[in-house]
Structures are given as C-alpha cells and as structure tokens.
Amino acid sequence: MIIRTADKEIFSGTFFTSNFDTNVNDATGIPYYVDMIVEHEDYGTVTSSVYNPGDSSDTKINGIFSQP
C-alpha cells in the first residue's frame, strides 16, 4: 500500500493479511491518493487507487479493485 500526494510518497507498507488498519496523522487537510496492489492466489494481481480531496471528514476510504 502507498499513500501519496501529488508531489511525494508519505507512507508505504507491505501487509500479509486481509484485514488491517492504517492511520496517517499528517495527511489531514491535504489531498492524497491511496494505492493498493494485492497479490491473490486465485485472481492474480488486483489494484485499487482512491483519491481523497483533503476536505473530507470521512475516516474510511472505499475503493474498487480491478485486474490490470
């Protein structure tokens, strides 16, 4: 998973579970993207990219996965 602004990467992590929680405290109020790449045994590589405009008060981000 990568969390990035238009200018720089602000978080990168590799997870080995289907359920995780990530908090990035310094991303409040700035536009950012969350990019996820999942390697799945049956579906292969699936990706998702979600944009948060920075003015959202939502604490959850939902995205759609697709095969490249």
mmCIF file as Biopython writes it, N, C-alpha, C and O atoms, coordinates in Angstrom:
data_model
#
loop_
_atom_site.group_PDB
_atom_site.id
_atom_site.type_symbol
_atom_site.label_atom_id
_atom_site.label_alt_id
_atom_site.label_comp_id
_atom_site.label_asym_id
_atom_site.label_entity_id
_atom_site.label_seq_id
_atom_site.pdbx_PDB_ins_code
_atom_site.Cartn_x
_atom_site.Cartn_y
_atom_site.Cartn_z
_atom_site.occupancy
_atom_site.B_iso_or_equiv
_atom_site.auth_seq_id
_atom_site.auth_asym_id
_atom_site.pdbx_PDB_model_num
ATOM 1   N N  . MET A ? 1  ? 0.845   -1.163  0.000   1.0 0.0 1  A 1 
ATOM 2   C CA . MET A ? 1  ? 0.000   0.000   0.000   1.0 0.0 1  A 1 
ATOM 3   C C  . MET A ? 1  ? 0.892   1.228   0.000   1.0 0.0 1  A 1 
ATOM 4   O O  . MET A ? 1  ? 1.923   1.263   0.672   1.0 0.0 1  A 1 
ATOM 5   N N  . ILE A ? 2  ? 0.484   2.233   -0.760  1.0 0.0 2  A 1 
ATOM 6   C CA . ILE A ? 2  ? 1.202   3.503   -0.827  1.0 0.0 2  A 1 
ATOM 7   C C  . ILE A ? 2  ? 0.192   4.621   -0.613  1.0 0.0 2  A 1 
ATOM 8   O O  . ILE A ? 2  ? -0.873  4.627   -1.230  1.0 0.0 2  A 1 
ATOM 9   N N  . ILE A ? 3  ? 0.519   5.556   0.251   1.0 0.0 3  A 1 
ATOM 10  C CA . ILE A ? 3  ? -0.257  6.783   0.402   1.0 0.0 3  A 1 
ATOM 11  C C  . ILE A ? 3  ? 0.641   7.894   -0.098  1.0 0.0 3  A 1 
ATOM 12  O O  . ILE A ? 3  ? 1.783   8.021   0.345   1.0 0.0 3  A 1 
ATOM 13  N N  . ARG A ? 4  ? 0.126   8.712   -1.034  1.0 0.0 4  A 1 
ATOM 14  C CA . ARG A ? 4  ? 0.969   9.733   -1.664  1.0 0.0 4  A 1 
ATOM 15  C C  . ARG A ? 4  ? 0.175   10.989  -1.958  1.0 0.0 4  A 1 
ATOM 16  O O  . ARG A ? 4  ? -1.041  10.941  -2.141  1.0 0.0 4  A 1 
ATOM 17  N N  . THR A ? 5  ? 0.864   12.096  -2.001  1.0 0.0 5  A 1 
ATOM 18  C CA . THR A ? 5  ? 0.291   13.341  -2.500  1.0 0.0 5  A 1 
ATOM 19  C C  . THR A ? 5  ? 0.664   13.433  -3.974  1.0 0.0 5  A 1 
ATOM 20  O O  . THR A ? 5  ? 1.252   12.505  -4.528  1.0 0.0 5  A 1 
ATOM 21  N N  . ALA A ? 6  ? 0.324   14.544  -4.603  1.0 0.0 6  A 1 
ATOM 22  C CA . ALA A ? 6  ? 0.733   14.738  -5.993  1.0 0.0 6  A 1 
ATOM 23  C C  . ALA A ? 6  ? 2.243   14.886  -6.106  1.0 0.0 6  A 1 
ATOM 24  O O  . ALA A ? 6  ? 2.813   14.663  -7.175  1.0 0.0 6  A 1 
ATOM 25  N N  . ASP A ? 7  ? 2.901   15.267  -4.996  1.0 0.0 7  A 1 
ATOM 26  C CA . ASP A ? 7  ? 4.331   15.560  -5.027  1.0 0.0 7  A 1 
ATOM 27  C C  . ASP A ? 7  ? 5.234   14.480  -4.440  1.0 0.0 7  A 1 
ATOM 28  O O  . ASP A ? 7  ? 6.368   14.318  -4.889  1.0 0.0 7  A 1 
ATOM 29  N N  . LYS A ? 8  ? 4.743   13.728  -3.429  1.0 0.0 8  A 1 
ATOM 30  C CA . LYS A ? 8  ? 5.644   12.802  -2.760  1.0 0.0 8  A 1 
ATOM 31  C C  . LYS A ? 8  ? 4.885   11.646  -2.111  1.0 0.0 8  A 1 
ATOM 32  O O  . LYS A ? 8  ? 3.681   11.729  -1.871  1.0 0.0 8  A 1 
ATOM 33  N N  . GLU A ? 9  ? 5.602   10.592  -1.839  1.0 0.0 9  A 1 
ATOM 34  C CA . GLU A ? 9  ? 5.074   9.438   -1.122  1.0 0.0 9  A 1 
ATOM 35  C C  . GLU A ? 9  ? 5.161   9.742   0.374   1.0 0.0 9  A 1 
ATOM 36  O O  . GLU A ? 9  ? 6.219   10.136  0.867   1.0 0.0 9  A 1 
ATOM 37  N N  . ILE A ? 10 ? 4.037   9.557   1.109   1.0 0.0 10 A 1 
ATOM 38  C CA . ILE A ? 10 ? 4.068   9.848   2.541   1.0 0.0 10 A 1 
ATOM 39  C C  . ILE A ? 10 ? 3.950   8.597   3.401   1.0 0.0 10 A 1 
ATOM 40  O O  . ILE A ? 10 ? 4.150   8.661   4.614   1.0 0.0 10 A 1 
ATOM 41  N N  . PHE A ? 11 ? 3.628   7.463   2.788   1.0 0.0 11 A 1 
ATOM 42  C CA . PHE A ? 11 ? 3.587   6.204   3.530   1.0 0.0 11 A 1 
ATOM 43  C C  . PHE A ? 11 ? 3.670   5.057   2.538   1.0 0.0 11 A 1 
ATOM 44  O O  . PHE A ? 11 ? 3.094   5.119   1.452   1.0 0.0 11 A 1 
ATOM 45  N N  . SER A ? 12 ? 4.386   4.015   2.918   1.0 0.0 12 A 1 
ATOM 46  C CA . SER A ? 12 ? 4.451   2.804   2.116   1.0 0.0 12 A 1 
ATOM 47  C C  . SER A ? 12 ? 4.544   1.632   3.080   1.0 0.0 12 A 1 
ATOM 48  O O  . SER A ? 12 ? 5.298   1.678   4.052   1.0 0.0 12 A 1 
ATOM 49  N N  . GLY A ? 13 ? 3.781   0.587   2.812   1.0 0.0 13 A 1 
ATOM 50  C CA . GLY A ? 13 ? 3.829   -0.572  3.695   1.0 0.0 13 A 1 
ATOM 51  C C  . GLY A ? 13 ? 3.410   -1.838  2.978   1.0 0.0 13 A 1 
ATOM 52  O O  . GLY A ? 13 ? 2.653   -1.799  2.009   1.0 0.0 13 A 1 
ATOM 53  N N  . THR A ? 14 ? 3.905   -2.949  3.460   1.0 0.0 14 A 1 
ATOM 54  C CA . THR A ? 14 ? 3.539   -4.265  2.947   1.0 0.0 14 A 1 
ATOM 55  C C  . THR A ? 14 ? 2.832   -5.020  4.065   1.0 0.0 14 A 1 
ATOM 56  O O  . THR A ? 14 ? 3.335   -5.097  5.187   1.0 0.0 14 A 1 
ATOM 57  N N  . PHE A ? 15 ? 1.669   -5.574  3.755   1.0 0.0 15 A 1 
ATOM 58  C CA . PHE A ? 15 ? 0.866   -6.273  4.747   1.0 0.0 15 A 1 
ATOM 59  C C  . PHE A ? 15 ? 0.634   -7.702  4.282   1.0 0.0 15 A 1 
ATOM 60  O O  . PHE A ? 15 ? 0.477   -7.952  3.087   1.0 0.0 15 A 1 
ATOM 61  N N  . PHE A ? 16 ? 0.612   -8.624  5.205   1.0 0.0 16 A 1 
ATOM 62  C CA . PHE A ? 16 ? 0.408   -10.035 4.890   1.0 0.0 16 A 1 
ATOM 63  C C  . PHE A ? 16 ? -0.875  -10.544 5.539   1.0 0.0 16 A 1 
ATOM 64  O O  . PHE A ? 16 ? -0.897  -11.616 6.145   1.0 0.0 16 A 1 
ATOM 65  N N  . THR A ? 17 ? -1.944  -9.760  5.402   1.0 0.0 17 A 1 
ATOM 66  C CA . THR A ? 17 ? -3.237  -10.097 5.976   1.0 0.0 17 A 1 
ATOM 67  C C  . THR A ? 17 ? -4.330  -9.444  5.148   1.0 0.0 17 A 1 
ATOM 68  O O  . THR A ? 17 ? -4.058  -8.511  4.392   1.0 0.0 17 A 1 
ATOM 69  N N  . SER A ? 18 ? -5.550  -9.916  5.276   1.0 0.0 18 A 1 
ATOM 70  C CA . SER A ? 18 ? -6.654  -9.326  4.530   1.0 0.0 18 A 1 
ATOM 71  C C  . SER A ? 18 ? -7.379  -8.259  5.344   1.0 0.0 18 A 1 
ATOM 72  O O  . SER A ? 18 ? -8.298  -7.617  4.834   1.0 0.0 18 A 1 
ATOM 73  N N  . ASN A ? 19 ? -6.985  -8.060  6.595   1.0 0.0 19 A 1 
ATOM 74  C CA . ASN A ? 19 ? -7.654  -7.088  7.448   1.0 0.0 19 A 1 
ATOM 75  C C  . ASN A ? 19 ? -6.597  -6.268  8.181   1.0 0.0 19 A 1 
ATOM 76  O O  . ASN A ? 19 ? -5.862  -6.806  9.008   1.0 0.0 19 A 1 
ATOM 77  N N  . PHE A ? 20 ? -6.515  -4.969  7.886   1.0 0.0 20 A 1 
ATOM 78  C CA . PHE A ? 20 ? -5.538  -4.126  8.550   1.0 0.0 20 A 1 
ATOM 79  C C  . PHE A ? 20 ? -6.085  -2.713  8.671   1.0 0.0 20 A 1 
ATOM 80  O O  . PHE A ? 20 ? -7.020  -2.332  7.967   1.0 0.0 20 A 1 
ATOM 81  N N  . ASP A ? 21 ? -5.493  -1.948  9.564   1.0 0.0 21 A 1 
ATOM 82  C CA . ASP A ? 21 ? -5.891  -0.577  9.823   1.0 0.0 21 A 1 
ATOM 83  C C  . ASP A ? 21 ? -4.632  0.282   9.812   1.0 0.0 21 A 1 
ATOM 84  O O  . ASP A ? 21 ? -3.655  -0.030  10.492  1.0 0.0 21 A 1 
ATOM 85  N N  . THR A ? 22 ? -4.660  1.369   9.033   1.0 0.0 22 A 1 
ATOM 86  C CA . THR A ? 22 ? -3.505  2.257   8.936   1.0 0.0 22 A 1 
ATOM 87  C C  . THR A ? 22 ? -3.950  3.682   9.217   1.0 0.0 22 A 1 
ATOM 88  O O  . THR A ? 22 ? -4.911  4.167   8.618   1.0 0.0 22 A 1 
ATOM 89  N N  . ASN A ? 23 ? -3.268  4.342   10.110  1.0 0.0 23 A 1 
ATOM 90  C CA . ASN A ? 23 ? -3.541  5.743   10.406  1.0 0.0 23 A 1 
ATOM 91  C C  . ASN A ? 23 ? -2.346  6.577   10.001  1.0 0.0 23 A 1 
ATOM 92  O O  . ASN A ? 23 ? -1.214  6.284   10.385  1.0 0.0 23 A 1 
ATOM 93  N N  . VAL A ? 24 ? -2.604  7.636   9.212   1.0 0.0 24 A 1 
ATOM 94  C CA . VAL A ? 24 ? -1.552  8.573   8.831   1.0 0.0 24 A 1 
ATOM 95  C C  . VAL A ? 24 ? -2.001  9.936   9.334   1.0 0.0 24 A 1 
ATOM 96  O O  . VAL A ? 24 ? -2.864  10.572  8.729   1.0 0.0 24 A 1 
ATOM 97  N N  . ASN A ? 25 ? -1.428  10.377  10.423  1.0 0.0 25 A 1 
ATOM 98  C CA . ASN A ? 25 ? -1.907  11.579  11.098  1.0 0.0 25 A 1 
ATOM 99  C C  . ASN A ? 25 ? -1.578  12.870  10.359  1.0 0.0 25 A 1 
ATOM 100 O O  . ASN A ? 25 ? -2.335  13.834  10.473  1.0 0.0 25 A 1 
ATOM 101 N N  . ASP A ? 26 ? -0.491  12.928  9.614   1.0 0.0 26 A 1 
ATOM 102 C CA . ASP A ? 26 ? -0.111  14.183  8.966   1.0 0.0 26 A 1 
ATOM 103 C C  . ASP A ? 26 ? -0.744  14.377  7.597   1.0 0.0 26 A 1 
ATOM 104 O O  . ASP A ? 26 ? -0.345  15.294  6.879   1.0 0.0 26 A 1 
ATOM 105 N N  . ALA A ? 27 ? -1.721  13.548  7.196   1.0 0.0 27 A 1 
ATOM 106 C CA . ALA A ? 27 ? -2.375  13.683  5.900   1.0 0.0 27 A 1 
ATOM 107 C C  . ALA A ? 27 ? -3.688  14.464  5.988   1.0 0.0 27 A 1 
ATOM 108 O O  . ALA A ? 27 ? -4.361  14.648  4.974   1.0 0.0 27 A 1 
ATOM 109 N N  . THR A ? 28 ? -4.061  14.922  7.181   1.0 0.0 28 A 1 
ATOM 110 C CA . THR A ? 28 ? -5.306  15.653  7.353   1.0 0.0 28 A 1 
ATOM 111 C C  . THR A ? 28 ? -5.234  17.008  6.655   1.0 0.0 28 A 1 
ATOM 112 O O  . THR A ? 28 ? -4.275  17.761  6.825   1.0 0.0 28 A 1 
ATOM 113 N N  . GLY A ? 29 ? -6.255  17.298  5.873   1.0 0.0 29 A 1 
ATOM 114 C CA . GLY A ? 29 ? -6.345  18.608  5.230   1.0 0.0 29 A 1 
ATOM 115 C C  . GLY A ? 29 ? -5.596  18.745  3.924   1.0 0.0 29 A 1 
ATOM 116 O O  . GLY A ? 29 ? -5.650  19.807  3.304   1.0 0.0 29 A 1 
ATOM 117 N N  . ILE A ? 30 ? -4.886  17.695  3.474   1.0 0.0 30 A 1 
ATOM 118 C CA . ILE A ? 30 ? -4.190  17.768  2.192   1.0 0.0 30 A 1 
ATOM 119 C C  . ILE A ? 30 ? -4.745  16.692  1.263   1.0 0.0 30 A 1 
ATOM 120 O O  . ILE A ? 30 ? -5.109  15.610  1.723   1.0 0.0 30 A 1 
ATOM 121 N N  . PRO A ? 31 ? -4.814  16.971  -0.020  1.0 0.0 31 A 1 
ATOM 122 C CA . PRO A ? 31 ? -5.267  15.952  -0.971  1.0 0.0 31 A 1 
ATOM 123 C C  . PRO A ? 31 ? -4.246  14.813  -1.050  1.0 0.0 31 A 1 
ATOM 124 O O  . PRO A ? 31 ? -3.039  15.059  -1.059  1.0 0.0 31 A 1 
ATOM 125 N N  . TYR A ? 32 ? -4.729  13.573  -1.107  1.0 0.0 32 A 1 
ATOM 126 C CA . TYR A ? 32 ? -3.814  12.444  -1.226  1.0 0.0 32 A 1 
ATOM 127 C C  . TYR A ? 32 ? -4.483  11.268  -1.928  1.0 0.0 32 A 1 
ATOM 128 O O  . TYR A ? 32 ? -5.706  11.221  -2.060  1.0 0.0 32 A 1 
ATOM 129 N N  . TYR A ? 33 ? -3.669  10.325  -2.375  1.0 0.0 33 A 1 
ATOM 130 C CA . TYR A ? 33 ? -4.107  9.099   -3.027  1.0 0.0 33 A 1 
ATOM 131 C C  . TYR A ? 33 ? -3.726  7.916   -2.145  1.0 0.0 33 A 1 
ATOM 132 O O  . TYR A ? 33 ? -2.713  7.951   -1.447  1.0 0.0 33 A 1 
ATOM 133 N N  . VAL A ? 34 ? -4.540  6.876   -2.184  1.0 0.0 34 A 1 
ATOM 134 C CA . VAL A ? 34 ? -4.192  5.601   -1.566  1.0 0.0 34 A 1 
ATOM 135 C C  . VAL A ? 34 ? -4.171  4.578   -2.693  1.0 0.0 34 A 1 
ATOM 136 O O  . VAL A ? 34 ? -5.196  4.318   -3.323  1.0 0.0 34 A 1 
ATOM 137 N N  . ASP A ? 35 ? -2.998  3.996   -2.946  1.0 0.0 35 A 1 
ATOM 138 C CA . ASP A ? 35 ? -2.828  2.985   -3.989  1.0 0.0 35 A 1 
ATOM 139 C C  . ASP A ? 35 ? -2.585  1.639   -3.326  1.0 0.0 35 A 1 
ATOM 140 O O  . ASP A ? 35 ? -1.737  1.522   -2.442  1.0 0.0 35 A 1 
ATOM 141 N N  . MET A ? 36 ? -3.329  0.622   -3.750  1.0 0.0 36 A 1 
ATOM 142 C CA . MET A ? 36 ? -3.134  -0.714  -3.199  1.0 0.0 36 A 1 
ATOM 143 C C  . MET A ? 36 ? -2.917  -1.710  -4.326  1.0 0.0 36 A 1 
ATOM 144 O O  . MET A ? 36 ? -3.586  -1.656  -5.358  1.0 0.0 36 A 1 
ATOM 145 N N  . ILE A ? 37 ? -1.983  -2.611  -4.118  1.0 0.0 37 A 1 
ATOM 146 C CA . ILE A ? 37 ? -1.726  -3.711  -5.037  1.0 0.0 37 A 1 
ATOM 147 C C  . ILE A ? 37 ? -1.825  -4.986  -4.219  1.0 0.0 37 A 1 
ATOM 148 O O  . ILE A ? 37 ? -1.119  -5.144  -3.223  1.0 0.0 37 A 1 
ATOM 149 N N  . VAL A ? 38 ? -2.700  -5.898  -4.632  1.0 0.0 38 A 1 
ATOM 150 C CA . VAL A ? 38 ? -2.932  -7.141  -3.894  1.0 0.0 38 A 1 
ATOM 151 C C  . VAL A ? 38 ? -2.576  -8.321  -4.790  1.0 0.0 38 A 1 
ATOM 152 O O  . VAL A ? 38 ? -3.042  -8.419  -5.925  1.0 0.0 38 A 1 
ATOM 153 N N  . GLU A ? 39 ? -1.753  -9.202  -4.269  1.0 0.0 39 A 1 
ATOM 154 C CA . GLU A ? 39 ? -1.443  -10.454 -4.946  1.0 0.0 39 A 1 
ATOM 155 C C  . GLU A ? 39 ? -2.370  -11.524 -4.374  1.0 0.0 39 A 1 
ATOM 156 O O  . GLU A ? 39 ? -2.274  -11.871 -3.197  1.0 0.0 39 A 1 
ATOM 157 N N  . HIS A ? 40 ? -3.268  -12.044 -5.214  1.0 0.0 40 A 1 
ATOM 158 C CA . HIS A ? 40 ? -4.260  -13.015 -4.761  1.0 0.0 40 A 1 
ATOM 159 C C  . HIS A ? 40 ? -4.016  -14.355 -5.448  1.0 0.0 40 A 1 
ATOM 160 O O  . HIS A ? 40 ? -3.720  -14.411 -6.642  1.0 0.0 40 A 1 
ATOM 161 N N  . GLU A ? 41 ? -4.144  -15.422 -4.683  1.0 0.0 41 A 1 
ATOM 162 C CA . GLU A ? 41 ? -3.873  -16.758 -5.206  1.0 0.0 41 A 1 
ATOM 163 C C  . GLU A ? 41 ? -4.764  -17.120 -6.389  1.0 0.0 41 A 1 
ATOM 164 O O  . GLU A ? 41 ? -4.285  -17.726 -7.348  1.0 0.0 41 A 1 
ATOM 165 N N  . ASP A ? 42 ? -6.050  -16.764 -6.348  1.0 0.0 42 A 1 
ATOM 166 C CA . ASP A ? 42 ? -6.990  -17.114 -7.421  1.0 0.0 42 A 1 
ATOM 167 C C  . ASP A ? 42 ? -7.125  -16.035 -8.491  1.0 0.0 42 A 1 
ATOM 168 O O  . ASP A ? 42 ? -7.286  -16.354 -9.669  1.0 0.0 42 A 1 
ATOM 169 N N  . TYR A ? 43 ? -7.062  -14.747 -8.093  1.0 0.0 43 A 1 
ATOM 170 C CA . TYR A ? 43 ? -7.335  -13.655 -9.024  1.0 0.0 43 A 1 
ATOM 171 C C  . TYR A ? 43 ? -6.079  -12.988 -9.581  1.0 0.0 43 A 1 
ATOM 172 O O  . TYR A ? 43 ? -6.174  -12.122 -10.451 1.0 0.0 43 A 1 
ATOM 173 N N  . GLY A ? 44 ? -4.923  -13.376 -9.098  1.0 0.0 44 A 1 
ATOM 174 C CA . GLY A ? 44 ? -3.685  -12.756 -9.568  1.0 0.0 44 A 1 
ATOM 175 C C  . GLY A ? 44 ? -3.490  -11.391 -8.942  1.0 0.0 44 A 1 
ATOM 176 O O  . GLY A ? 44 ? -3.828  -11.194 -7.774  1.0 0.0 44 A 1 
ATOM 177 N N  . THR A ? 45 ? -2.952  -10.446 -9.696  1.0 0.0 45 A 1 
ATOM 178 C CA . THR A ? 45 ? -2.704  -9.098  -9.190  1.0 0.0 45 A 1 
ATOM 179 C C  . THR A ? 45 ? -3.934  -8.225  -9.423  1.0 0.0 45 A 1 
ATOM 180 O O  . THR A ? 45 ? -4.426  -8.111  -10.546 1.0 0.0 45 A 1 
ATOM 181 N N  . VAL A ? 46 ? -4.420  -7.617  -8.352  1.0 0.0 46 A 1 
ATOM 182 C CA . VAL A ? 46 ? -5.525  -6.662  -8.454  1.0 0.0 46 A 1 
ATOM 183 C C  . VAL A ? 46 ? -5.061  -5.349  -7.838  1.0 0.0 46 A 1 
ATOM 184 O O  . VAL A ? 46 ? -4.281  -5.344  -6.886  1.0 0.0 46 A 1 
ATOM 185 N N  . THR A ? 47 ? -5.542  -4.238  -8.383  1.0 0.0 47 A 1 
ATOM 186 C CA . THR A ? 47 ? -5.092  -2.925  -7.936  1.0 0.0 47 A 1 
ATOM 187 C C  . THR A ? 47 ? -6.281  -2.031  -7.612  1.0 0.0 47 A 1 
ATOM 188 O O  . THR A ? 47 ? -7.391  -2.244  -8.099  1.0 0.0 47 A 1 
ATOM 189 N N  . SER A ? 48 ? -6.027  -1.034  -6.785  1.0 0.0 48 A 1 
ATOM 190 C CA . SER A ? 48 ? -7.026  -0.024  -6.462  1.0 0.0 48 A 1 
ATOM 191 C C  . SER A ? 48 ? -6.306  1.290   -6.195  1.0 0.0 48 A 1 
ATOM 192 O O  . SER A ? 48 ? -5.227  1.303   -5.602  1.0 0.0 48 A 1 
ATOM 193 N N  . SER A ? 49 ? -6.899  2.387   -6.630  1.0 0.0 49 A 1 
ATOM 194 C CA . SER A ? 49 ? -6.374  3.707   -6.332  1.0 0.0 49 A 1 
ATOM 195 C C  . SER A ? 49 ? -7.556  4.601   -5.984  1.0 0.0 49 A 1 
ATOM 196 O O  . SER A ? 49 ? -8.520  4.692   -6.744  1.0 0.0 49 A 1 
ATOM 197 N N  . VAL A ? 50 ? -7.477  5.265   -4.821  1.0 0.0 50 A 1 
ATOM 198 C CA . VAL A ? 50 ? -8.564  6.115   -4.342  1.0 0.0 50 A 1 
ATOM 199 C C  . VAL A ? 50 ? -8.000  7.500   -4.057  1.0 0.0 50 A 1 
ATOM 200 O O  . VAL A ? 50 ? -6.923  7.632   -3.476  1.0 0.0 50 A 1 
ATOM 201 N N  . TYR A ? 51 ? -8.732  8.527   -4.467  1.0 0.0 51 A 1 
ATOM 202 C CA . TYR A ? 51 ? -8.313  9.908   -4.241  1.0 0.0 51 A 1 
ATOM 203 C C  . TYR A ? 51 ? -9.153  10.520  -3.123  1.0 0.0 51 A 1 
ATOM 204 O O  . TYR A ? 51 ? -10.377 10.389  -3.124  1.0 0.0 51 A 1 
ATOM 205 N N  . ASN A ? 52 ? -8.504  11.186  -2.171  1.0 0.0 52 A 1 
ATOM 206 C CA . ASN A ? 52 ? -9.185  11.931  -1.124  1.0 0.0 52 A 1 
ATOM 207 C C  . ASN A ? 52 ? -8.834  13.404  -1.330  1.0 0.0 52 A 1 
ATOM 208 O O  . ASN A ? 52 ? -7.657  13.757  -1.272  1.0 0.0 52 A 1 
ATOM 209 N N  . PRO A ? 53 ? -9.823  14.278  -1.569  1.0 0.0 53 A 1 
ATOM 210 C CA . PRO A ? 53 ? -9.527  15.679  -1.878  1.0 0.0 53 A 1 
ATOM 211 C C  . PRO A ? 53 ? -8.969  16.480  -0.710  1.0 0.0 53 A 1 
ATOM 212 O O  . PRO A ? 53 ? -8.566  17.628  -0.894  1.0 0.0 53 A 1 
ATOM 213 N N  . GLY A ? 54 ? -8.936  15.902  0.486   1.0 0.0 54 A 1 
ATOM 214 C CA . GLY A ? 54 ? -8.346  16.587  1.623   1.0 0.0 54 A 1 
ATOM 215 C C  . GLY A ? 54 ? -9.342  17.318  2.493   1.0 0.0 54 A 1 
ATOM 216 O O  . GLY A ? 54 ? -9.042  17.629  3.646   1.0 0.0 54 A 1 
ATOM 217 N N  . ASP A ? 55 ? -10.528 17.601  1.966   1.0 0.0 55 A 1 
ATOM 218 C CA . ASP A ? 55 ? -11.527 18.303  2.769   1.0 0.0 55 A 1 
ATOM 219 C C  . ASP A ? 55 ? -12.595 17.348  3.299   1.0 0.0 55 A 1 
ATOM 220 O O  . ASP A ? 55 ? -13.615 17.786  3.830   1.0 0.0 55 A 1 
ATOM 221 N N  . SER A ? 56 ? -12.362 16.066  3.157   1.0 0.0 56 A 1 
ATOM 222 C CA . SER A ? 56 ? -13.315 15.062  3.613   1.0 0.0 56 A 1 
ATOM 223 C C  . SER A ? 56 ? -13.109 14.775  5.091   1.0 0.0 56 A 1 
ATOM 224 O O  . SER A ? 56 ? -11.975 14.691  5.562   1.0 0.0 56 A 1 
ATOM 225 N N  . SER A ? 57 ? -14.207 14.624  5.819   1.0 0.0 57 A 1 
ATOM 226 C CA . SER A ? 57 ? -14.108 14.267  7.234   1.0 0.0 57 A 1 
ATOM 227 C C  . SER A ? 57 ? -14.265 12.758  7.435   1.0 0.0 57 A 1 
ATOM 228 O O  . SER A ? 57 ? -14.258 12.278  8.569   1.0 0.0 57 A 1 
ATOM 229 N N  . ASP A ? 58 ? -14.408 12.009  6.336   1.0 0.0 58 A 1 
ATOM 230 C CA . ASP A ? 58 ? -14.538 10.558  6.429   1.0 0.0 58 A 1 
ATOM 231 C C  . ASP A ? 58 ? -13.241 9.946   6.935   1.0 0.0 58 A 1 
ATOM 232 O O  . ASP A ? 58 ? -12.152 10.376  6.553   1.0 0.0 58 A 1 
ATOM 233 N N  . THR A ? 59 ? -13.360 8.948   7.791   1.0 0.0 59 A 1 
ATOM 234 C CA . THR A ? 59 ? -12.181 8.236   8.270   1.0 0.0 59 A 1 
ATOM 235 C C  . THR A ? 59 ? -11.998 6.915   7.556   1.0 0.0 59 A 1 
ATOM 236 O O  . THR A ? 59 ? -10.986 6.244   7.758   1.0 0.0 59 A 1 
ATOM 237 N N  . LYS A ? 60 ? -12.960 6.521   6.717   1.0 0.0 60 A 1 
ATOM 238 C CA . LYS A ? 60 ? -12.845 5.291   5.949   1.0 0.0 60 A 1 
ATOM 239 C C  . LYS A ? 60 ? -12.764 5.614   4.477   1.0 0.0 60 A 1 
ATOM 240 O O  . LYS A ? 60 ? -13.438 6.523   3.991   1.0 0.0 60 A 1 
ATOM 241 N N  . ILE A ? 61 ? -11.941 4.873   3.773   1.0 0.0 61 A 1 
ATOM 242 C CA . ILE A ? 61 ? -11.798 5.046   2.333   1.0 0.0 61 A 1 
ATOM 243 C C  . ILE A ? 61 ? -12.183 3.742   1.665   1.0 0.0 61 A 1 
ATOM 244 O O  . ILE A ? 61 ? -11.655 2.685   2.012   1.0 0.0 61 A 1 
ATOM 245 N N  . ASN A ? 62 ? -13.090 3.806   0.718   1.0 0.0 62 A 1 
ATOM 246 C CA . ASN A ? 62 ? -13.519 2.630   -0.031  1.0 0.0 62 A 1 
ATOM 247 C C  . ASN A ? 62 ? -13.052 2.764   -1.467  1.0 0.0 62 A 1 
ATOM 248 O O  . ASN A ? 62 ? -13.141 3.840   -2.058  1.0 0.0 62 A 1 
ATOM 249 N N  . GLY A ? 63 ? -12.558 1.677   -2.026  1.0 0.0 63 A 1 
ATOM 250 C CA . GLY A ? 63 ? -12.084 1.688   -3.400  1.0 0.0 63 A 1 
ATOM 251 C C  . GLY A ? 63 ? -12.582 0.481   -4.153  1.0 0.0 63 A 1 
ATOM 252 O O  . GLY A ? 63 ? -13.181 -0.421  -3.567  1.0 0.0 63 A 1 
ATOM 253 N N  . ILE A ? 64 ? -12.342 0.458   -5.433  1.0 0.0 64 A 1 
ATOM 254 C CA . ILE A ? 64 ? -12.734 -0.649  -6.296  1.0 0.0 64 A 1 
ATOM 255 C C  . ILE A ? 64 ? -11.472 -1.294  -6.823  1.0 0.0 64 A 1 
ATOM 256 O O  . ILE A ? 64 ? -10.592 -0.609  -7.345  1.0 0.0 64 A 1 
ATOM 257 N N  . PHE A ? 65 ? -11.373 -2.619  -6.691  1.0 0.0 65 A 1 
ATOM 258 C CA . PHE A ? 65 ? -10.232 -3.340  -7.203  1.0 0.0 65 A 1 
ATOM 259 C C  . PHE A ? 65 ? -10.488 -3.747  -8.649  1.0 0.0 65 A 1 
ATOM 260 O O  . PHE A ? 65 ? -11.617 -4.057  -9.028  1.0 0.0 65 A 1 
ATOM 261 N N  . SER A ? 66 ? -9.428  -3.744  -9.450  1.0 0.0 66 A 1 
ATOM 262 C CA . SER A ? 66 ? -9.528  -4.185  -10.838 1.0 0.0 66 A 1 
ATOM 263 C C  . SER A ? 66 ? -8.255  -4.929  -11.205 1.0 0.0 66 A 1 
ATOM 264 O O  . SER A ? 66 ? -7.194  -4.709  -10.622 1.0 0.0 66 A 1 
ATOM 265 N N  . GLN A ? 67 ? -8.387  -5.821  -12.190 1.0 0.0 67 A 1 
ATOM 266 C CA . GLN A ? 67 ? -7.204  -6.522  -12.681 1.0 0.0 67 A 1 
ATOM 267 C C  . GLN A ? 67 ? -6.568  -5.690  -13.778 1.0 0.0 67 A 1 
ATOM 268 O O  . GLN A ? 67 ? -7.264  -5.222  -14.679 1.0 0.0 67 A 1 
ATOM 269 N N  . PRO A ? 68 ? -5.238  -5.493  -13.715 1.0 0.0 68 A 1 
ATOM 270 C CA . PRO A ? 68 ? -4.567  -4.673  -14.753 1.0 0.0 68 A 1 
ATOM 271 C C  . PRO A ? 68 ? -4.591  -5.345  -16.115 1.0 0.0 68 A 1 
ATOM 272 O O  . PRO A ? 68 ? -4.074  -4.792  -17.086 1.0 0.0 68 A 1 
#
